[in-house]
Amino acid sequence: MGNEAGVRPPPVRALAQVGRMSTLAWEVVRYTPRRPFQWRELIQQCWFFASVTILPTALVSIPFGAVIALQLGSLTQQIGAQSFTGAASALAIVQQASPLITALLVAGAGGSAMCADIGSRTIREEIDALEVLGVSPVQRLIVPRVLGMTIVAVLLNGLVSVVGVAGGYFFNVVMQGGTPGAYLASFNALAQLPDLWISEIKAVLYGFVAGIVAAYRGLNPGRGPKGVGDAVNQTVVITFLLLFLINVVLTGIYLQVVPPKGM
């Protein structure tokens, strides 16, 4: 059986890992309402994830907003539609840039740290010790971390939206000589509340998926410290791929379901 499992083709092994991650996600959902809930652990994890992601997220969101504003400002000047620069740049930041920046920081900083923590506990046999004592590792360790990452992802998404839109406003008005009134008026004319909702929905799913992938790889590392390091690298790569796939699917559904707001 061991040799047969070792020679399984890569698609079969990938599907098996997807199935095990889905099972872990269901266990997290199932254990979330159970008591006792680890409130203290949740607060500690939220603070930890926020401390390692807030500053990098704010610093990354400024150049993202600047690049989008400068590129769209140059394009709208070429086609004579400078009055739409505010709406185009703000919508691009809120709908696409801020969830993606949140995904990159949550997966790169928060997910890797979470995987390293769980992986080190696994190779030290702390997870096995909890199971021997009759304590569910999922309820005790995984649920607070996944929920903490989800909460922080939602908050970071709002932070990126505000900083990115403010940076876009600054670069469009100050650097390109745009009109503040036209920037704000076009944004108010074309933006709508569902644009913010889809951004926050993406952030919730990004945080949850990043937490599940990090927890799964942390619970199943290779042997020794090198195995933990490999698991951390795999966590970042797998999370990036899944989050970009989720972004494509949700964006396509949103554009089909929610009609655009006209002038």
C-alpha positions in Angstrom: 0.0 0.0 0.0 2.8 2.4 0.8 4.5 1.8 -2.6 1.1 2.3 -4.4 0.5 5.6 -2.5 4.0 6.7 -3.4 3.5 6.2 -7.2 0.2 7.9 -7.4 0.2 10.5 -10.2 0.5 14.1 -9.3 -3.2 15.0 -10.2 -4.4 12.2 -7.8 -2.1 13.5 -5.0 -3.3 17.0 -5.6 -7.0 16.0 -5.4 -6.3 14.0 -2.2 -4.7 17.1 -0.6 -7.7 19.2 -1.7 -10.0 16.7 -0.1 -8.1 16.7 3.1 -8.0 20.6 3.2 -11.7 20.6 2.6 -12.2 18.2 5.5 -10.2 20.5 7.7 -12.2 23.5 6.6 -15.4 21.6 7.5 -14.0 20.7 10.9 -13.1 24.3 11.6 -16.7 25.4 10.7 -18.1 22.5 12.8 -15.9 23.3 15.9 -16.4 27.1 15.8 -19.7 27.2 17.8 -18.6 24.5 20.3 -17.7 25.4 23.8 -15.4 26.3 25.4 -14.4 28.8 22.8 -10.8 30.0 23.0 -11.5 33.8 23.2 -8.1 34.6 24.7 -6.3 32.7 21.9 -8.5 34.4 19.3 -7.6 37.9 20.6 -3.9 37.0 20.8 -3.9 35.7 17.2 -5.8 38.7 15.9 -3.2 41.0 17.6 -0.3 38.9 16.2 -1.6 38.8 12.6 -2.3 42.5 12.8 1.1 43.3 14.2 2.9 41.5 11.3 0.7 42.8 8.5 -0.6 46.3 9.2 2.6 48.3 8.4 3.6 46.3 5.3 0.0 46.5 4.0 -0.2 50.3 4.4 3.2 50.7 2.8 2.3 48.4 -0.2 -1.1 50.0 -0.7 0.4 53.5 -1.3 2.4 52.6 -4.4 -0.5 50.4 -5.7 -2.8 53.3 -5.5 -0.2 55.6 -7.1 0.4 53.3 -10.0 -3.2 52.8 -10.7 -4.0 56.5 -10.5 -1.0 57.5 -12.7 -1.7 54.9 -15.3 -5.4 55.6 -15.5 -4.8 59.4 -15.4 -2.5 59.1 -18.3 -4.9 56.9 -20.2 -7.9 59.1 -19.6 -6.0 62.2 -20.7 -5.2 60.5 -24.0 -8.8 59.7 -24.7 -10.2 63.0 -23.3 -12.0 61.4 -20.3 -10.2 63.0 -17.4 -13.5 63.4 -15.5 -13.7 59.6 -15.1 -10.2 59.2 -13.5 -11.5 59.2 -10.0 -14.2 56.6 -10.5 -11.9 54.3 -12.5 -9.0 54.4 -10.1 -11.1 54.2 -7.0 -13.2 51.3 -8.3 -10.0 49.5 -9.4 -8.5 49.9 -5.9 -11.6 48.9 -4.0 -12.7 46.0 -6.1 -9.4 44.5 -7.2 -6.3 46.0 -5.7 -7.2 46.1 -2.0 -8.4 42.4 -1.9 -5.3 41.3 -3.7 -2.9 43.2 -1.5 -4.7 41.8 1.5 -4.4 38.3 0.0 -0.6 38.7 -0.6 0.1 40.1 2.9 -2.2 37.7 4.7 -0.7 34.7 2.9 2.9 35.9 2.8 3.2 37.2 6.4 0.3 35.8 8.4 0.0 32.4 6.7 3.7 31.7 6.8 3.9 32.6 10.5 0.9 30.5 11.3 2.2 27.5 9.4 5.6 27.7 11.1 4.0 27.9 14.5 1.7 24.9 13.9 4.5 22.9 12.1 6.9 23.4 15.0 4.2 22.2 17.4 3.6 19.1 15.2 7.3 18.1 15.0 7.6 18.5 18.8 4.6 16.2 19.1 2.5 18.7 20.9 -0.4 18.0 18.5 -0.2 14.3 19.4 -0.1 15.1 23.1 -3.3 17.1 22.8 -5.0 14.2 21.1 -3.8 11.8 23.8 -5.3 14.1 26.4 -8.6 14.1 24.6 -8.3 17.7 23.4 -9.2 18.5 19.8 -6.2 20.3 18.2 -8.7 21.8 15.7 -10.8 23.4 18.4 -7.9 24.4 20.6 -5.4 25.7 18.1 -6.8 25.9 14.5 -10.2 27.6 15.0 -8.9 30.7 16.8 -6.1 31.1 14.2 -8.3 30.8 11.2 -10.9 33.1 12.6 -8.2 35.6 13.7 -6.8 35.6 10.2 -10.3 36.1 8.7 -11.0 39.0 11.0 -7.7 40.7 10.3 -8.1 40.2 6.5 -11.4 42.1 6.6 -9.9 44.9 8.6 -6.8 45.1 6.4 -9.0 45.2 3.3 -10.7 48.3 4.6 -7.4 49.9 5.5 -6.0 49.2 2.0 -9.2 50.7 0.4 -8.9 53.9 2.4 -5.1 54.3 2.0 -5.2 53.3 -1.7 -8.0 55.7 -2.6 -6.4 58.5 -0.6 -3.0 57.9 -2.4 -4.8 57.8 -5.8 -6.5 61.1 -5.0 -3.2 62.7 -4.0 -1.3 61.5 -7.1 -4.1 62.3 -9.5 -4.8 65.8 -8.1 -1.3 66.9 -7.1 1.0 65.0 -9.5 -1.2 65.1 -12.7 -3.1 68.4 -12.1 -6.5 66.8 -11.8 -9.5 68.6 -10.4 -10.5 67.5 -6.9 -14.2 68.1 -7.6 -14.2 66.0 -10.8 -12.3 63.2 -9.0 -14.9 63.0 -6.2 -17.9 63.6 -8.4 -17.0 60.7 -10.9 -16.4 58.4 -8.0 -19.8 59.3 -6.4 -21.5 58.9 -9.8 -20.2 55.4 -10.7 -19.3 53.7 -7.4 -22.0 51.8 -5.5 -22.3 50.0 -2.2 -22.0 46.4 -3.7 -18.5 47.3 -4.8 -17.5 47.5 -1.1 -19.4 44.4 -0.3 -17.7 42.2 -2.9 -14.4 43.5 -1.7 -15.2 42.5 1.9 -16.5 39.1 0.8 -13.3 38.5 -1.0 -11.3 39.5 2.1 -13.4 37.0 4.2 -12.8 34.1 1.8 -9.1 35.1 1.4 -8.5 35.1 5.2 -10.4 31.8 5.7 -8.6 30.0 2.8 -5.2 31.3 3.8 -5.8 30.1 7.4 -7.0 26.6 6.3 -4.0 26.1 3.9 -1.5 27.3 6.6 -3.1 25.1 9.2 -3.2 22.0 6.9 0.5 22.4 5.9 1.4 23.0 9.5 -0.3 19.9 10.6 1.3 17.8 7.9 5.0 18.9 7.6 7.9 16.8 6.5 10.4 15.4 8.9 12.4 17.8 11.0 12.9 21.5 10.8 13.5 21.3 7.0 10.0 19.8 6.6 8.6 22.8 8.4 10.4 25.2 6.2 9.2 23.4 3.1 5.7 23.5 4.4 5.9 27.3 4.9 7.0 27.7 1.3 4.3 25.4 0.0 1.7 27.4 2.1 2.6 30.7 0.4 2.6 29.2 -3.1 -0.7 27.2 -2.7 -2.4 30.1 -1.0 -1.5 32.6 -3.8 -2.8 30.2 -6.5 -6.1 29.6 -4.6 -6.6 33.3 -3.9 -6.1 34.4 -7.4 -8.5 31.7 -8.6 -11.1 32.8 -6.1 -10.6 36.4 -7.2 -11.3 35.5 -10.9 -14.4 33.5 -10.0 -15.9 36.1 -7.6 -15.2 38.9 -10.0 -16.9 37.1 -12.9 -19.9 36.3 -10.8 -20.1 39.9 -9.5 -20.0 41.5 -12.9 -22.7 39.2 -14.1 -25.0 39.6 -11.1 -24.7 43.3 -10.1 -25.4 45.8 -12.9 -23.0 48.7 -13.2 -24.2 52.1 -12.0 -24.7 54.6 -14.8 -24.0 58.3 -14.8 
